[in-house]
Amino acid sequence: MRLTGRRQSSNVEDRRGMSTGAKAGIGGIGGIILIAVMTLLGGGNIGDVVTQVVQQQMQGQVQEKTNGKTEFTTEEQELAEFSKTILAGTEDVWVQQFQENGMQYQFPTLVLFTGAVNTACGNGSAAMGPFYCSGDQKLYIDLSFFSSMRKQLNIEAKGDLDFAYAYVIAHEVGHHVEYLRGILGKAHAKMARLDKTEANKISVKLELLADYYAGCWAHYDNEKYQSLSDGDLEEAIDCAEKIGDNYLQEKAQGYSQPESFTHGTSEQRMYWLKKGIETGNWNTTTFAPGELD
């Protein structure tokens, strides 16, 4: 991506290095990463796997503490700056898009954390990957997720994975757009009335819509800043493929169970992300008319 000279968002809380007693989490694009981690670590007890992952993700992130202040690696700091820049890009795009549609965009807050974090939705864990909480309108990211994404999901792409990383952030902002449009609240209310299998189908459509919104952001960001470089689309599509429910389940157990899908298949995730990038028509939805009533 071409990001030189771009502004950084000030809507950021840096909680890195702060200790917390959190043990559980809530999912976003990374909610299914736990399955991938279990696969790539060779399976085992879920509690043990989560503990291992959190420890791995925290190793090498914090170098030392000097005079009570946590010092981070160069890579960690670069990722923090990158995330602030991408968040600013989403702000620029969605403010304009909401205004053009007679609405007002409310900025979400990006929270950077290490290992675990307390949120209005409960306790979050790095092992769950990045996630959005509508209770406080914040998206939460442990930056070690990005290096883990490259290593544990074995993502292959031309050049750097900056656009794939941006897609992760834009996806969580996509959930915020769902919240502002009233979609997220209606979907969660509907899910509470359904059995697990049917609720999962609603969850899949929410995740695919967030993928689509991420694509719409990329469409307008590129239109405004000429930010996309050769290979960027391919790297994001490759990322979308490797976080599909079917891909991860087949890697984990040799077969997939569609009734348990919560984020969508690789084909679906690639389709909706690409469609958003190509069209930018964010009034398109993954839900049928009246489906959330």
Buried (B, 14 or more C-beta within 10 A) or exposed (E): BEBEEBEBBEBBEBBBBEEBEBEEBBBBBBBBBBBBBBBBBEEEEEEEBBEBBBEBBBEEBBEEEEEEEBEBEEBBEEBBEBBBBBBBBBBBBBBEBBEEEEEEBEBBBBBBBBBBBBBEBEBBBBBBBBBBBBEBBBBBBBBBBBBBBBEBBEBEBEEBBBBBBBBBBBBBBBBBBBBBBEBBEBBBEBBEEEEEEEBBBBBBBBBBBBBBBBBBBBBBBBEEBEBBBEBBBBBBBBBBBBBBBBBBBBBBEEEBEEEEBBBBBBEBBBBBBBBBBEEBEBEBBBBEEEBBE
